[in-house]
């Protein structure tokens, strides 16, 4: 690069903007998408259509379908953007390759400000992570023992989470504002973490293999 100081300054500014976008704005987009679906029934129910047909309406499945379309559009945009940026750099230059996504990203906050009054915005309901840890603590209560075999059996018992379900607690604490289904979601999330714990071990050697092959 002919202007190294200007290139370094541009890189630093771009890195700060990228980090703030990923850590600040992007983290709020997914909850905003979910809030746009308004439903009066928190659980699944049966609705009778004017034709007489009875259908099951499940808000959870509807939100899952919304997210599937949301992430599908993200992947379509990523594929289209990467292909167009490569050809723009090849036939015109790097300036156009980076200008195209910049123009699109500039329109995003302008669009959100223009449509701000049309969005459904719900007030924060507290830290979900804190509640999840409290539920996990209730589930682990009384399961530990000096005998490691007994501890393993208790932790692998199918009724491990029964003690944390609100339906099994007589005097529920104030922070327990959820139902049994939410406890099952926490259980599935913690079970999924057992798989994710192996990902750093996989990516470390995989990254080394890629680096060595690139150097060669």
Secondary structure, DSSP 4 states (H G I P E B T S, - for coil): ---HHHHHHHHHHHHHHHHHIIIIIHHHHHHHHHHT---S-SS-EEEE-TTS-EEEE-HHHHHHHHHHHHHHHHHHHHHHHHHHHHHHHHHT-HHHHHHHHHHHHHHHHHHHHHTGGGS--PPP---HHHHHHHHHHHHHTT---SSHHHHHHHHT-TTGGGGG-GGG-SS--TT----HHHHHHHHHHHHHHHHHTTHHHHHHHHHHHHHHHHH-
